């Protein structure tokens, strides 16, 4: 056992789970950013809110992986994994809400328009581009893949990542 009392097996598992979650969370939010900046899909207000758990979760999981790799504190590592599970559960709630808005099961926020705009490369086209850009509405799916919107796929990812995070948080050294 290390000085902090973390067995090498648990240390390895916590390191792997934390690193996996960091990479996976970065991949999910990176994909959303790629759809926005490369694919031209403008996010709505709810889309932007759904990214927040990832923005918090990635650095948290990097810290968790580092703590576990160094064998510093099993309790703190487990706490960080649990918080990551809560973040992903919150992300799941946001995506279910957003998907329900898209399917018209319930109303979305009244102010649901995006603050994000595409960037023009020509000063001469600036006014024309500003008039042409329409903010994304929360109740219209920007796109669907296999019948599921981006918000729906975020829910799938959030659920899987929450399960993995809670599993990692449940791993502890037997006394």
N, C-alpha and C positions, 0 to 999 in steps of 0.2 A: 504494500500500500504506500501511496505517496504521503508526504507530511500532512496533507489536508484530509487524509482518510478516504480518498477516492481510489477504488480498485482500478487496476489497469484496464480491465474489461469494460467497466462502466465509463472510464475516462475515454477509451476508444469509441464506445458507442455514442457518448455525448458529443464528442468531437465530430464524428461522422454525421449525426443527425443535425447538429447545429450548422455545419458547413453545407450539408445538403439543402437545408432550409434557406440559408443565405443565397446560395446559387439559384435555387428554384424561385425564390421571391424576386430576385434580381431579374431572372428570366421572364417572369410573368409581367412585371412592370416594364421591363425593357421591350417586350413584345407590344405592349400598349403604346409605348412611346414611338416605336417603329411604325405602328399603324398610323399614329398621328403625324409624325414628321416625314416619313417616307411614303406611306400609303395615302396621306391626305385626309384621313378620317378625323374630323374635328370632334373633340370630346365635349360632352355636355357637363353641366355642373355635377351631376351624380357620378359620371365617369371619373372626373377629377377627384371626387371624394373617395371613390373606391381605391384609388392609388395610395392613399395616406397610410393604411396599415402596412403596405409594402415598404414605403419610404422609412417608416419607423422600424419595421421588422428586419430589413437587411443589415443595418449596422448593429442592431441588437444581437442578431445571430452570429455576426462576425466576432463580436465581443465574447459571446457564449462559446463559440468554437475555440477562441484563443484561451479563455479560462479553462476549458476542458482539456485542451491540448497540453497546457502547462500544469494540469492537475491542481489548480488553485483552490476552487471551492465547489464541491458537488452541489451544495444547497443553492448557491447563487446561480450556477449553471442550470439547475433544474427550475429555479424561479424564472430565469430568462426564457427557457423553453416553454414554460407555462404561460408567460406573458405573450410569447409568440403565438401560442395556441389561441389565446383570447383575442389577439389582433386579427388572426385569420377567421375566427368565429364572427368577429365584428364585420370583417370584410364579406363574409358569407351573408350576413344579415343585410348589408348594404346592397349586395348584388341581387338578392332575392327581391328586395324592395324595388330596385331599379328594373329588374326583369318584369315585375308586376306592373310597373308604370308603363313599360313598353308594350305589354300585352293588354293594357287598358283594364287591368283588374282593379286598380285604384288610381287616384289622381297623384300626380307628382307635385313637386314644389312649384309654386306659382312663378318663381323667378328663375326657372330652369332654363338658362341660356349660358353659353360658354363665354369665358373671358379670353380664351385662346383664339388666336387668329393665325392664318398662314402668313408667312413672311414674304413680302415682295422683294424682288431683286432689282427693281427699276423704280427710281424716284418718279419718273414720268407716269408710271402706272399706279402710283400709290392711291390716289383718289378713286380711280376706277376699281382697284382691287378692294378697297374698303367698302365700296357700295356693293360689290359682287359677293362678298363673304356673308353668308347667313349663319347665325349662331345655331349650333346643334340643339335640337329639342330633346328633352329627356324621354319623351313618350314615343320616339321614333328610333328604332334600332338602326344604327349606322350600317350594319351588315349582319348577316347570319351565315353560319357555317354548320352544316348538318342540321339546320333548323333551329340552332341555338344562337342567340345574340352574343356579342362580346361580353355583356353583363352576365349572361347565363354561363358562359365559359369561365368567367372570373369566379362565379359561385362554385363551379366544379373544382377549380384550382384551390380556392379558399378552403373548401371542405377537406380535400385531400391533405393540404398542408396543415390544417388544424389538427387532423387526426395524427399526423406524423409528429407534430410538435407536442401534443398531449402525451403521445406514446413516449417520446424522448424524456418528457418531464417525469414520467412514471418510473423510469429506470433509476434504481438506486443501489448503493452498495449494501449487501446483506451483512448484518452484524452478528 
